[in-house]
Amino acid sequence: IKLNLRNLHQCTVIVKCKIITGTVEISHCKDVTLIVQGDDATVVTVQADLCTNIDIQFHDSPSGKNVPLRVRDTTSGPTTTLFWGQDEDDRIYHAGVSKLRVSTYRDGFVDLETRADYLENGAKAVGNAAAEEVQFVTSVVGGEFATEKVLTAGEARGLKQGARPMTERELKVLEKKKSQIEEALDEKLKGMVQIKEGPNGKVKVLSSKESPDGKDDDVVEEVYASATKEEIDGIISSVEEQKAKGNEAFTSGEYAQAVLYYTMAIDRAAELPDATSVTEKLSGGGSLSSPKLEQLFPRHIVLSNRSACFLKLGHHEKALKDGTDAELLDPTYVKGIFRKGLALHAMGRYQEAIKSLSSAQKLEPKNKQIKQALQFAEVRMTQEMRKRMR
């Protein structure tokens, strides 16, 4: 379930199996090498505390959000499509660790490598907290390893990204995203409604098509006036919370539970004032060639995540539906298109899979797992064509 390494000295630990929680904890160790190796070795998070000279290696090991791609009609096992470090939740947390080395390997060669040391990274004693208590996180950011200080609850200024600790960089991104949502909301509200004080102090909400001095003063059209900004923020916060729980369940391998949380997030988002336009888009009111739909909350991300869960559970039709819906809401969202392609591949619809995966590759031509999945689909398509010709 979980791997705990404590008080080990001068040894190497090799992990070749799936760890259900995806977590490895290392404490009070010295001169220890941890090797995570192979398609089945799923380790998402490593927490290292009070250690010296720790070497952590990931050899072709999958990310916690990897969706194995099985080759049909063969005896081969699952094929990794998302390697460790390619998802933002793949992280190594460390406090009081000196001489830490982290590396990823592909086909026996070093792909990425970094070193960290809590004192060199700027850990200092503050108040009653010793320098060894300062938490850092090492992860892949923009294709390279980065080691960042984890913010305390006070430094995060009350903002959260689910249960995951936050860095200064992530805080700025979150604040920017929050600001963009507020600006988008203000822009949507601007000019859509007018407020007029009527007889006896009553307030009427008029649509932008109506003039306060016209004959239609008695017609009330609420538009976004059906929810205040505070109510909308409350709904979005609730949706974010359910999404975060879904992400945690996914990384722990609890895919059915993750589906439940993602579904709860989608259902809660249906209470947002823009739900009607979303429903129209998904029910045939839009096409893949139309621009992405501006939403108060990015539902396509949750749909794409739920699609990944369905793929893990073998529910390929449901995975295809969610991947397709994600693409409809945002035709530029690569993960939605990619998971749609994986679902089509799993269903043996290779020609359609190639089309979707090619679309994903056009958006991210350097994405290695998309390229690999596309190659698999093309091979299977060729094999199918040869069978028909016999």
N, C-alpha and C positions, 0 to 999 in steps of 0.2 A: 504493500500500500504506500509506504513512505520509506525512504532510505535515510538512516541517521548514521553519520560517521563521527565518532567522538574519541578523543585521546589516542589517535592513531599516529604512528611515527614511521617514516621511511618505508612506505608501502604504496602499491598501486591497486586501485579498485576499478574493475571493468564492469560496466552495466550493459547487458545485451537484451534485457527484457523490458516490458512496459511497466512503468511505475504508475499505479492507478491515480494517485493524487498529482503525479507529475513533479513531485517535490523531493529535493535532496537537501539535507541539512548537515553542515560540516562545522564542528566546533572543537577548539583546543587541539588542533592537529598540526603536525609539522612534517615537512618534506613528504607530502602526499600527492599522488597523481590520480585524478578521477577521469576515466575514459568512458564516454557514452558512445556506443558503437552500434551501427546497423539500423535497418528499417523498423525493428520492433522496439528499440530503446527510446521510449518517449520520456524525456525529462524537460519540463517547462521552466521550472524555477529552481535555482540553487541559492541557499542562504548559508553564507560562511561567516563565522564569528570567531575572533580571537585566535587566528591561525597564522602560521608562518610558512612561506615557500609552498604554496598550493598551486598545482597545475591542473586546470580543467580543460579537457579536450572533447570536442564533439566531432566524431568521425561519421560523416554521411548520416547523421541521426536526424529524425524528423522533428519539426516544430510541434508544439502542443496542438496547433490547429491544422496539422497536416490531414489531408483526406487521401488515404491510400488508394492508388489506382491499380486495380487488379487486372491482369491480362487474361482475357477470357480464353477458354479452351486450352489452357496450359497448366502445368503444375507449379508455375512460379508463384511466389508469395506477393505480398503487397509492395507496390513501388512508391517510394517517397516522392511527393509532388511539392512539398513545402518543407524546407530544411530548417534546422534550428537557427534562429537569428533572423529569419525572414518575416517573423511576425512580432509586433511590438510587445506582446506579452511574454516573449522568451527573454528571461532576465536572470542576472546573477546579482543578488544583494549581498553586501559584505560590510562588516563593521570590525574595526580592530584587526584587519588582515594586512600583513606586510608580505611583499614579494608574491603577489598574485599574478598568475599568467592564465589567460583565457584564449583559446584558439578553436577555429573550426577547420575541418579537413574535408576535401572533396577528392575522391579517388586516390587517396593516399598522400595528397599534397596539401600543404597549408593554404587555406583560402583567406582567412582573416586571423589576425593575432593582435593582442594588446597586453599590456602589463599595468598593474595598479598597486598602490601602496597607500594605506590610509594617511600616513604622515605627509607623504609627497603630494597627495591629493588635497591637502589643506585641512585635515581634521584637527580641531583645537578644542581644548576643554572649555566649556561654557557653564558657569555656575557650578552646580553639583554634578554635572555630567562630564565624564572624562572623555578624552579624545577618542578612546577606543569605542565609545558608544555612538559616535557619529556614523550614520548609515550612508552608504554609497550604493549605486546601482550601475552595473556594466551591461550594456545591451548594444545591439546594432542599430545605428541611426544613420540614415542616408547611405547605406551600404558600407559603413565603417563602424568599428567599435568606438564607443564613447563611455567614459566613466563620469557620472554626475552625482552630486550630493542630493540626498533625499530630503525634502522639506519637512519640517515639523508641522503639526496641525496649525500652529499660530502663523508660521511662514506661508502656509497655503491660503491664508485669508478666508477660510471657511469654504473654499471651493474643493470639490471632490471629483474623482474620475473612477467611480465605483469603489471597490475595496483596495485598489492598487495604490501604493505610495506614489507621490508625485515629485517631479524635479522642477527646477526653476524654468527650464525650457518648456516643459509640459504645461506649467501654470500659465505661461504667456500665451501658448496656443489655446488653452481653455478660455482664458479671458478674452482673446480675440474672437473665438467662436461665439462666446456669449454675447459679445458686443455686436457681432454680425447678425445674430438672431434678433437682438433688440432693434437694430437698425432696419432689418427686413420687416419686422413686425410693424414698426412705426411707419415705414414706407407703404405697407399694405393698408394700414389704417388711414393714412393721409388722403384726404379727398374722397374716401369711400362713404363716409357718413358725415352728416351735419347735425349739430345739436341746436334745437330751438326751444326756447321757453314759451310755453303756451299759457292759456288762461288758468288762473288759480295756481300758478306756480308749477304746473305740470311740465315735464320735459319730454319732447318727442325726438325720436331718432329718425332722420330722413336720409334716403339714399342720395347719392351724388347727382342722380338724374332729376331730383325734385328740387324745386326752388323754395326757399323759406317763404317767399311771397306769392307762390303759385296756388293753383286750385287743389293740388294734391297734398296739402299739408297734413291731412288726417291719415295718410297712408304711411305706415311704419315699416321700414325694412332694416333689419338689425345688422346684416352682414357680419363683421367681426365684433359688433357691439354685443353679441350674445355671450362673449367672454371677456373679462377684463384682462389686462396685462398680467396681473398677479395670478389669476386663474390659469392663464396659458402657461406661465412660468412654472406653476405648480404641477400641471400635467406633464410638461417636458421633463421636470425633475423626476417625476414618478417613472416616466418611460426610461430615462437614463438609468435609474436604479434597477429596474427589471432587466434592462439590457446588460448591465454590469454583472448581475447575478447569473444571467445566461452565459456570459463569457467565462465566469468562474467555474460554472458547472461543466462547460465544454472542456476547459483546460484540465479538469479533474477526470475527464472521461465519462461524465454522467450526461450522455447525449440526450436521453429522453427527458431528463430534468431540464436541460438547457432549452429544449424545444418548448417546454411549458413556460419558462421565463420569457423567451423571445415572443411567444404567442401572447402572453400577458402584456408585454411591451407594445405589440402591434394593436391589441384591443384597446389599450389605454390611449394610444395615439389617435384612435378613431374618435376620441372625444375632442380633438383639436378642431378649431373652426375651418381648417382647410381640408377636412376629411372628404367633403363632397367632391372636390376637384380630383382628389386622389382616387376615389372610387370610380369616377368617370374615366380616368386615365387607364385604370386596370380592367375596366369592363368593356373596353373597346373604343374609348373616346380618344385614344392616342395611338401612335405607332412608334416603332423603333427609330424611324427617321426624324421624328419630332424632337425638339430640344427637351432637356431634362426639366422636370416639374419642380418649381420652387416650392419647398415645403417648410413648415415651421419646425419639423423634426425629420431628419433623414431616414425615412422608413426603409429605403432600399438597403441600408447597411444591415438592419435587423433581419430583413428578408434573406439577404445573402448569408448571414450567419446561420439562420435557421436552415437554409439550404444545405450548408455544410454539415449540420447535425443529421439531416435526413440522409445525406450520402453515407455518413458513418453508420447509420442504422439500417442501411440497405433499402430505404424507401425512395427509390429513384424518381418515381413519378412526382412525388411531393417536392423533392429537391429540384426537379425541373421547373415545376410551377413557381416556386419561390425565386429561383434564379431568373426566370423569364419576367416575373413581376418586378424584380429589382432592376433589370435592364430597361423595362418600360419606364420606370420612374426616373432613372438616370442612365441613359445609353453610354455614358462615359465612365461608369463605375466598373472597373476591371474585374473585381472579385465576383460580382454578380454574374457577369458574362462568363468568367472562367468556370464557376461552379455549374452554370447552365451547361457548358460544354462537357464537363465531367459527368453530369447526369445523363446526357445524351450518349456519351461513350459507354457508360455502364449499362445502358438500355440496348446497346448494340446498334444505335443509330449513328454510325460513324460519319456518314456524309454530312449530317447536320452538326455533329460534334466538331468536325473540321471547320465548318463555317463559323461556328461560335468561337472556337479557340483561335481561329485566324483573326477574328475581330478583336479579341482580347490582345493578341500579339501586336496588332497595329497600334493599340493604345500604349502598350508597354513592350516594345521590341527587345528590350534587354532582360526581360523577365525569364529566368531559366526554367522555372517549373511550368510556365505556359508553353515554352518551346518544347520541353520534354513531353508534356501531355499531347501536344499537337503531333509530335513524331509518332507517339504510340497510336493515335487515332489513324494517322495515315498508313501505318504498317497494317493495322487491323483492317482498314478499308481495302488495301491491296490484297490481303489474304482472302477476304470475303469475295472479291471479284474473281480471284483465281479459282475458288471453289465453285463458283457459278459456271465457270467456263469448262469445267471437267465433264 
